[in-house]
Amino acid sequence: MNPDEYPEIKSWIDSYTGELDFVDFLNRHCTVGMWLSFAHLMNPEFVEVRGCVIRRRSYTPENFDDWYARLDGDVRRVESVLNRFVVGYAVNCGNTAEEDEALWDIARAVAYSWEAALGREFPLKRFDVSVLDTDDGPVVVFMQTAS
């Protein structure tokens, strides 16, 4: 999706004269804290525990231990449960076609970014990073590839 065509951004751009785009929209509406938060969403930190690679934000020892036990130490299954980002839970939006398309675009961008971050952090490991179509909308998930 072209961000300049998303209704909220297009309306803002159209209200000005000159050559503005979605980056100008971000510059006008986002604080340093928003930019920093976004940068860390797209480029997360990871922890490695018992062979599992988990997004730091999703890791707590108790929750990890619970899932590790429930799933009999299956690394891929543990990772697939803990390394999920439900875009619609994070992005406040309605239920229009444009918003649905935007959520999918955001999910794909997060997945591409996470794949690159995992590759930089763990160059000897391989990961499946995908966007799932769920009842909750697009969900980004990653796990190590099967050996």
DOTORLUM-714906 format. One line per field, with one value per residue: residue number from 1; residue in one letter; x, y, z of N, C-alpha, C in turn. Coordinates in pm, 1 decimal. Each point is the difference from the previous one (the first is absolute). Example, Ala and Ser with C-alpha at 12.3 -4.5 7.8 and 13.67 -1.06 7.14 Angstrom:
k	c(1  2)
r	c(A  S)
n.xx	c(1319.0  -35.0)
n.yy	c(-569.0  105.0)
n.zz	c(780.0  -72.0)
ca.xx	c(-89.0  82.0)
ca.yy	c(119.0  119.0)
ca.zz	c(0.0  6.0)
c.xx	c(90.0  -77.0)
c.yy	c(120.0  109.0)
c.zz	c(0.0  73.0)
end
This chain:
k	c(1  2  3  4  5  6  7  8  9  10  11  12  13  14  15  16  17  18  19  20  21  22  23  24  25  26  27  28  29  30  31  32  33  34  35  36  37  38  39  40  41  42  43  44  45  46  47  48  49  50  51  52  53  54  55  56  57  58  59  60  61  62  63  64  65  66  67  68  69  70  71  72  73  74  75  76  77  78  79  80  81  82  83  84  85  86  87  88  89  90  91  92  93  94  95  96  97  98  99  100  101  102  103  104  105  106  107  108  109  110  111  112  113  114  115  116  117  118  119  120  121  122  123  124  125  126  127  128  129  130  131  132  133  134  135  136  137  138  139  140  141  142  143  144  145  146  147)
r	c(M  N  P  D  E  Y  P  E  I  K  S  W  I  D  S  Y  T  G  E  L  D  F  V  D  F  L  N  R  H  C  T  V  G  M  W  L  S  F  A  H  L  M  N  P  E  F  V  E  V  R  G  C  V  I  R  R  R  S  Y  T  P  E  N  F  D  D  W  Y  A  R  L  D  G  D  V  R  R  V  E  S  V  L  N  R  F  V  V  G  Y  A  V  N  C  G  N  T  A  E  E  D  E  A  L  W  D  I  A  R  A  V  A  Y  S  W  E  A  A  L  G  R  E  F  P  L  K  R  F  D  V  S  V  L  D  T  D  D  G  P  V  V  V  F  M  Q  T  A  S)
n.xx	c(84.7  -30.7  87.3  45.0  -46.9  59.1  -131.8  46.2  93.3  -79.6  -90.8  97.5  50.4  -124.4  13.8  111.1  71.8  49.0  122.1  -106.9  49.9  -3.6  121.8  -49.5  -92.2  94.7  74.8  -118.8  -24.3  123.6  3.9  105.8  -81.8  -87.9  91.0  41.7  -124.6  -30.2  112.6  -38.6  -118.1  51.5  74.5  -71.4  5.7  93.2  -56.7  103.0  -99.8  81.1  78.6  -87.9  -34.8  -4.3  -99.8  94.5  -77.0  9.7  118.6  -55.4  86.4  -97.6  -33.2  128.5  28.4  -110.3  26.1  121.1  -56.5  -96.0  102.5  30.3  34.5  -109.5  124.0  -30.9  -61.8  99.7  90.2  -74.9  -2.9  127.4  29.6  -107.4  -36.6  -109.1  11.2  -116.6  72.3  102.4  -67.3  -32.9  -95.0  -72.8  -101.0  69.9  -28.1  5.8  -68.0  -81.0  -1.1  -20.0  -86.2  -41.9  -0.9  -54.7  -83.5  -12.3  -11.2  -80.2  -62.7  6.8  -40.1  -91.1  -30.4  13.1  -74.3  -79.5  7.7  -12.2  -97.2  -54.5  118.2  15.8  -106.8  -100.3  -81.4  -117.1  -13.2  -120.2  -95.5  -67.2  -93.1  -36.2  -84.9  118.9  2.8  86.2  72.9  100.3  65.6  89.8  72.6  87.1  70.9  -73.6  71.3)
n.yy	c(-117.6  92.4  30.9  60.1  -121.6  -28.7  -13.7  -42.7  -67.9  -55.0  -8.8  -41.5  -82.2  -36.4  9.6  -37.4  105.4  -40.6  -47.5  -48.1  -82.7  -133.2  25.8  95.0  -89.4  -93.9  80.5  22.5  -130.2  -38.3  -38.5  42.5  2.4  53.2  82.7  22.9  10.2  70.1  68.0  -5.1  37.1  80.7  33.3  -108.3  -5.9  -94.6  -104.9  -72.7  -86.6  -92.4  68.0  67.0  59.9  90.1  68.8  86.4  74.5  -113.7  24.9  -92.7  -18.8  49.3  94.8  25.8  -12.6  72.0  81.1  12.5  0.4  88.5  52.9  -60.6  126.5  -8.6  24.2  -59.1  -91.6  -5.3  5.1  -91.0  -42.8  11.0  -33.2  49.2  64.9  19.5  30.6  -61.9  -71.1  21.0  -14.1  115.0  -81.2  36.8  -11.6  99.4  -2.1  133.2  -6.1  -89.9  69.1  107.2  -73.1  -48.8  122.5  41.1  -102.5  18.9  129.5  -30.0  -87.2  85.2  90.9  -78.7  -37.6  127.2  39.0  -102.4  30.5  124.9  -25.8  -82.7  36.8  -81.9  69.6  -77.4  93.9  -47.1  105.4  1.7  29.4  -27.9  -59.8  77.3  -49.3  18.7  -42.8  76.7  -111.8  73.2  -103.0  -37.5  -93.4  -74.2  -13.9  -96.5  -77.0)
n.zz	c(0.0  -83.6  95.3  -108.4  -26.5  116.3  24.1  115.8  -63.9  -91.7  95.3  79.0  -91.5  -30.0  131.7  -58.3  -30.2  -112.6  3.1  59.9  90.5  8.8  -46.2  -77.9  -29.7  -8.1  -74.0  -52.0  -4.4  -23.2  125.6  64.1  102.6  -84.1  -50.3  122.3  43.1  -108.0  19.3  128.0  -44.5  -91.4  102.3  33.3  132.4  5.9  59.0  37.9  10.9  51.6  -81.5  73.9  -110.1  97.7  -51.8  36.7  -74.9  -64.9  51.0  77.4  98.1  75.1  -88.0  -19.4  129.8  16.0  -102.3  48.6  120.3  -29.0  -67.4  114.0  17.4  -74.4  -39.9  -113.9  71.7  86.7  -96.4  -62.0  125.8  36.3  -124.6  56.4  -108.8  73.7  -126.2  -14.6  86.6  -80.7  -112.1  54.2  -44.5  -101.6  -83.5  -54.7  -128.2  8.4  113.7  -55.4  -112.4  76.3  73.4  -115.8  -45.3  113.9  -2.8  -130.6  28.1  101.7  -76.8  -100.7  85.5  56.3  -122.9  -36.0  104.1  -22.4  -128.1  41.7  85.4  -88.9  -47.9  101.7  34.7  -29.7  -47.7  39.1  -77.2  55.4  -87.1  110.4  -70.2  101.3  89.0  58.3  -124.8  -66.9  9.9  46.3  -48.8  91.7  -63.7  63.3  -109.8  -50.1  80.0)
ca.xx	c(-84.7  71.9  -44.7  -56.6  -139.2  -81.4  -86.0  46.6  120.6  -38.7  -74.1  95.7  81.6  -85.4  -32.7  114.8  52.3  139.6  29.7  10.0  -27.1  -20.5  109.1  -38.9  -108.1  65.1  75.3  -93.9  -85.0  68.8  101.0  120.9  -37.8  -70.7  99.7  85.4  -80.1  -16.3  129.9  23.2  -94.4  49.0  134.6  -9.6  105.3  -36.0  70.5  8.5  -21.7  -18.1  -4.8  -107.7  23.4  -124.9  2.4  16.7  -125.6  -91.2  63.2  11.9  40.6  -112.4  -81.1  80.6  5.1  -132.3  -17.3  102.6  -49.4  -122.5  30.4  104.6  129.3  6.0  49.4  -80.1  -134.3  13.1  25.6  -118.3  -97.8  48.5  47.7  -115.3  -39.1  -132.2  6.0  -125.1  -2.5  93.1  -37.1  -138.3  -65.8  -135.2  -15.5  -20.2  89.2  129.2  68.4  41.7  116.4  111.3  48.3  79.5  123.9  80.5  44.8  107.5  119.3  55.0  58.9  125.6  95.4  39.8  84.2  132.9  58.2  38.9  116.3  117.2  28.2  26.5  36.5  14.5  -131.5  -97.8  -131.3  -122.1  -72.0  -115.8  -119.8  -112.3  -134.8  -76.1  -124.3  39.5  71.6  135.2  84.8  139.4  54.3  125.2  56.2  114.4  -36.4  23.1  134.0)
ca.yy	c(117.6  127.1  77.9  129.3  -20.4  -34.6  117.7  96.0  67.1  73.8  119.0  95.4  50.3  83.9  125.7  89.1  16.2  -42.7  -141.5  -71.2  -143.1  -67.5  32.8  129.3  -32.0  -51.1  108.4  93.3  -62.2  -90.1  51.7  -82.3  -124.5  -84.1  -48.9  -95.8  -120.5  -63.9  -57.6  -121.3  -100.7  -52.9  -53.9  -39.7  -75.1  -139.9  -78.1  -141.2  -78.1  -143.3  -22.1  79.6  142.6  66.6  146.1  39.9  54.6  -111.1  -96.7  2.3  -136.6  -83.0  -31.3  -87.2  -132.6  -60.0  -46.6  -101.7  -125.0  -39.9  -43.5  -103.0  50.3  11.4  136.6  70.4  27.5  103.5  126.1  42.4  53.9  119.7  102.4  44.2  140.9  17.1  140.4  66.9  31.3  110.5  115.2  37.2  31.3  -51.6  -122.1  34.0  -68.2  69.1  -34.1  -139.6  -1.5  62.1  -95.7  -100.9  64.9  14.5  -134.2  -42.5  80.4  -51.3  -131.4  21.2  60.6  -102.1  -97.2  60.9  11.5  -135.5  -36.7  71.9  -43.6  -143.8  -32.1  -143.9  -62.9  35.4  22.2  19.3  119.3  5.6  72.4  -92.9  54.9  -54.5  70.4  129.2  74.7  -48.9  -26.4  -28.5  -103.7  -60.3  -115.1  -56.3  -100.2  -138.4  -46.2)
ca.zz	c(0.0  -2.2  116.1  -40.8  -40.4  116.4  18.3  101.7  -50.3  -120.5  43.8  55.8  -111.5  -84.7  68.4  -17.9  -135.5  -5.5  -18.9  127.0  -8.1  127.9  92.4  58.2  93.0  120.7  62.4  63.3  101.2  92.3  91.3  6.7  67.3  -96.8  -96.0  70.0  22.4  -129.6  -38.2  78.3  -46.8  -127.1  21.2  140.7  67.7  18.6  101.0  -35.2  121.2  -26.6  -144.0  -60.1  -21.2  36.8  1.2  140.6  52.7  25.6  90.0  145.7  35.4  41.6  -117.4  -84.1  62.6  -13.9  -137.9  -28.1  59.2  -70.6  -136.7  9.9  -45.1  -146.5  -23.0  -101.5  51.5  103.9  -70.1  -75.7  94.7  68.2  -94.4  -79.2  6.2  -60.1  -43.0  35.2  142.7  23.2  -81.9  23.7  -126.9  -18.0  -77.7  -140.1  -94.2  2.6  124.8  -11.6  -88.9  72.7  99.7  -70.6  -43.3  121.3  39.8  -91.1  29.8  126.0  -28.1  -73.2  92.5  96.8  -69.7  -12.4  134.4  41.7  -80.2  51.9  137.5  3.7  -139.0  -22.2  12.2  -102.5  59.8  -77.3  44.7  -88.5  40.3  -0.9  -13.1  112.9  31.9  57.0  -103.7  -24.6  115.3  -35.5  87.3  -46.9  67.6  -72.8  -99.6  40.6  -36.8)
c.xx	c(89.2  -48.6  -64.6  -146.7  -90.3  -80.9  50.4  119.3  -35.1  -73.1  94.7  83.9  -81.3  -34.3  113.1  29.7  146.7  10.4  22.6  -27.9  -12.1  111.6  -26.2  -112.2  58.1  74.4  -92.1  -70.9  72.2  104.0  125.0  -32.1  -73.1  96.4  87.0  -73.9  -17.1  129.2  24.7  -103.5  55.9  135.2  10.7  127.7  -53.0  76.2  1.4  -4.7  -28.3  -17.2  -107.1  45.1  -135.0  20.0  1.9  -131.2  -97.7  51.4  -14.5  34.6  -117.7  -83.6  75.6  1.1  -132.5  -19.5  100.6  -45.1  -123.3  28.8  118.7  133.5  15.5  30.8  -88.9  -139.4  3.9  20.2  -125.6  -109.3  46.0  40.9  -110.8  -23.4  -131.5  -14.6  -124.8  -14.5  85.5  -42.3  -148.6  -64.9  -138.9  2.7  -27.8  97.9  138.4  79.0  48.4  123.3  122.2  57.2  86.7  132.7  95.2  56.6  114.2  128.9  66.2  69.5  133.6  107.8  50.0  90.7  142.5  69.6  46.8  124.5  127.4  42.1  43.6  38.2  12.9  -132.5  -88.2  -138.0  -108.7  -68.7  -117.7  -110.7  -116.6  -131.5  -85.2  -131.0  27.4  71.8  140.9  81.1  138.9  53.6  133.7  41.3  119.1  -50.6  31.4  136.4  -4.7)
c.yy	c(123.8  85.2  133.4  -10.8  -41.0  124.4  103.3  80.3  86.2  128.8  106.2  62.1  97.2  132.9  102.6  17.0  -42.4  -150.1  -68.0  -148.3  -57.9  27.5  135.3  -19.6  -51.0  110.7  94.3  -61.5  -83.4  72.7  -88.1  -134.8  -95.5  -59.5  -108.0  -131.9  -78.4  -68.4  -131.0  -109.5  -66.5  -69.6  -49.2  -63.0  -140.7  -57.6  -144.5  -78.8  -144.8  -29.2  78.5  145.1  68.9  150.9  44.5  49.1  -111.1  -97.6  38.8  -143.5  -91.0  -43.8  -94.3  -141.7  -73.6  -56.6  -108.3  -136.5  -51.3  -62.4  -96.1  43.6  9.5  145.5  75.9  35.3  107.4  136.1  49.4  57.1  135.6  113.0  43.0  148.7  13.1  148.6  76.5  31.3  122.9  127.9  25.8  38.6  -60.0  -125.0  31.0  -77.8  64.3  -34.8  -144.7  -11.0  58.1  -95.1  -106.9  57.5  17.6  -135.2  -48.6  77.2  -47.8  -133.8  14.5  53.1  -101.3  -103.3  52.6  9.1  -136.2  -45.5  67.6  -55.1  -146.7  -48.9  -150.2  -75.4  46.7  5.5  3.9  121.5  15.8  86.1  -96.7  75.5  -64.7  76.3  137.7  88.1  -54.2  -11.9  -34.0  -100.4  -46.6  -116.1  -46.9  -102.7  -138.2  -44.1  -106.7)
c.zz	c(0.0  116.8  -38.0  -41.2  116.3  38.1  101.4  -50.7  -120.9  36.5  54.6  -111.1  -84.7  65.2  -11.7  -147.5  3.4  -12.4  135.3  -22.6  140.4  100.0  64.7  101.8  132.4  74.2  76.6  120.5  105.4  84.9  -8.8  64.9  -93.2  -101.8  64.9  24.5  -129.5  -43.8  74.1  -27.5  -125.1  14.0  143.9  54.0  23.7  118.9  -48.7  130.1  -40.1  -149.0  -72.5  -15.2  17.6  -6.8  146.3  61.2  38.8  105.3  145.9  38.5  33.7  -119.5  -92.6  56.4  -14.1  -140.8  -36.6  54.1  -74.3  -135.5  -4.2  -58.5  -150.5  -36.0  -97.0  53.2  108.2  -66.3  -71.9  90.4  54.4  -94.5  -95.4  21.9  -75.6  -33.0  41.6  147.4  29.3  -70.9  18.0  -133.3  -2.1  -85.7  -146.9  -87.4  1.0  124.3  -1.9  -88.9  69.0  104.4  -65.2  -46.9  118.2  41.1  -88.9  28.0  129.3  -25.8  -73.3  93.6  102.3  -64.3  -14.6  136.2  50.9  -75.5  48.1  135.9  8.0  -140.2  -28.7  12.7  -115.7  65.3  -106.1  61.0  -95.7  59.1  -17.0  -13.8  108.4  17.8  58.8  -101.5  -14.4  129.4  -51.3  100.8  -55.8  87.8  -82.4  -100.6  54.7  -50.3  -106.4)
end
